[in-house]
Amino acid sequence: MPLIHECVVTTLTPEGKPHIAPLGLIEQDGFWIIAPFRPSATLFNLMSGRQITASFTDDVRIFARLVAGYRSFPLTDIASWPAPRLSGALAHAELEVVKFEDDEQRPRFFCQIIRAVAHRPFLGMNRARAAVLEAAILSTRLDRLPREKIENEIAYLKIAIDKTAGDAEREAWNMVMAKIDAHVAQTVDDATNNGPS
Ligand SMILES: Cc1cc2nc3c(=O)[nH]c(=O)nc-3n(C[C@H](O)[C@H](O)[C@H](O)COP(=O)(O)O)c2cc1C
């Protein structure tokens, strides 16, 4: 399996408005590949715009807020590049789509890095941040996962939160848990309302 870089991707709407979404960029054979599931706003934008920006951050509250549905983040314009970056990014990469492979479920946009720029120091890995990222990804797949798998994964990931999180990581974790809890409660509600009377 190739390496996947989890980041925040800025695409542009056909009108030129920035749109951001958390995505994993697959590094393979010299390309960075974006593979958005259908349907998604990112996919729609990629059909018309070839120049995108990947923002790299270690602030997992950004991923938590994005999966919770918030999309308003401070953005910074980039000289000579149309798609802005997250203002808080540690680094960003300017990526150009050079090849497209269609697929019924998950089309692939092959990109090349035009320029990568560092803005702030990266101060090391952290298990709680990785756990929040896992939980954030899980929270985008709740409809496709059995409840038991969700609960088991959360129980395992929480160990890293309890042992290694700072305030920011705990805040992010709580945001993702609120989303997951709401989904589980809704599923129980639906089962109760649709069950035998
Ligand atoms: C860290 C992270 C990585 C993700 N990677 C992908 C991905 O590679 N492809 C994808 O379709 N969705 C991915 N998702 C889920 C998308 O963010 C989600 O589908 C989102 O709704 C797409 O947003 P959009 O409709 O605004 O483009 C990821 C989510 C997270 C939190």
Ligand as a Chemical Component Dictionary entry (heavy atoms), coordinates in Angstrom:
data_LIG
# 
_chem_comp.id                   LIG 
_chem_comp.type                 NON-POLYMER 
_chem_comp.pdbx_formal_charge   0 
_chem_comp.three_letter_code    LIG 
# 
loop_
_chem_comp_atom.comp_id 
_chem_comp_atom.atom_id 
_chem_comp_atom.alt_atom_id 
_chem_comp_atom.type_symbol 
_chem_comp_atom.charge 
_chem_comp_atom.model_Cartn_x 
_chem_comp_atom.model_Cartn_y 
_chem_comp_atom.model_Cartn_z 
_chem_comp_atom.pdbx_ordinal 
LIG C1  C1  C 0 -8.427  12.800 7.534  1  
LIG C2  C2  C 0 -9.518  12.538 6.539  2  
LIG C3  C3  C 0 -9.201  11.995 5.300  3  
LIG C4  C4  C 0 -10.186 11.767 4.337  4  
LIG N1  N1  N 0 -9.846  11.259 3.106  5  
LIG C5  C5  C 0 -10.788 11.104 2.154  6  
LIG C6  C6  C 0 -10.451 10.664 0.843  7  
LIG O1  O1  O 0 -9.293  10.401 0.542  8  
LIG N2  N2  N 0 -11.448 10.548 -0.073 9  
LIG C7  C7  C 0 -12.741 10.867 0.238  10 
LIG O2  O2  O 0 -13.615 10.791 -0.628 11 
LIG N3  N3  N 0 -13.093 11.270 1.473  12 
LIG C8  C8  C 0 -12.159 11.411 2.424  13 
LIG N4  N4  N 0 -12.507 11.844 3.667  14 
LIG C9  C9  C 0 -13.902 12.197 3.918  15 
LIG C10 C10 C 0 -14.200 13.541 3.255  16 
LIG O3  O3  O 0 -13.596 14.601 3.949  17 
LIG C11 C11 C 0 -15.700 13.713 3.214  18 
LIG O4  O4  O 0 -16.215 12.775 2.316  19 
LIG C12 C12 C 0 -16.143 15.105 2.819  20 
LIG O5  O5  O 0 -17.534 15.185 2.994  21 
LIG C13 C13 C 0 -15.866 15.497 1.403  22 
LIG O6  O6  O 0 -16.178 16.847 1.415  23 
LIG P1  P1  P 0 -16.790 17.638 0.197  24 
LIG O7  O7  O 0 -18.112 17.027 -0.195 25 
LIG O8  O8  O 0 -16.961 18.991 0.805  26 
LIG O9  O9  O 0 -15.789 17.575 -0.886 27 
LIG C14 C14 C 0 -11.537 12.061 4.652  28 
LIG C15 C15 C 0 -11.859 12.606 5.909  29 
LIG C16 C16 C 0 -10.872 12.822 6.852  30 
LIG C17 C17 C 0 -11.232 13.396 8.198  31 
# 
loop_
_chem_comp_bond.comp_id 
_chem_comp_bond.atom_id_1 
_chem_comp_bond.atom_id_2 
_chem_comp_bond.value_order 
_chem_comp_bond.pdbx_ordinal 
LIG C1  C2  SING 1  
LIG C2  C3  SING 2  
LIG C2  C16 DOUB 3  
LIG C3  C4  DOUB 4  
LIG C4  N1  SING 5  
LIG C4  C14 SING 6  
LIG N1  C5  DOUB 7  
LIG C5  C6  SING 8  
LIG C5  C8  SING 9  
LIG C6  O1  DOUB 10 
LIG C6  N2  SING 11 
LIG N2  C7  SING 12 
LIG C7  O2  DOUB 13 
LIG C7  N3  SING 14 
LIG N3  C8  DOUB 15 
LIG C8  N4  SING 16 
LIG N4  C9  SING 17 
LIG N4  C14 SING 18 
LIG C9  C10 SING 19 
LIG C10 O3  SING 20 
LIG C10 C11 SING 21 
LIG C11 O4  SING 22 
LIG C11 C12 SING 23 
LIG C12 O5  SING 24 
LIG C12 C13 SING 25 
LIG C13 O6  SING 26 
LIG O6  P1  SING 27 
LIG P1  O7  DOUB 28 
LIG P1  O8  SING 29 
LIG P1  O9  SING 30 
LIG C14 C15 DOUB 31 
LIG C15 C16 SING 32 
LIG C16 C17 SING 33 
# 
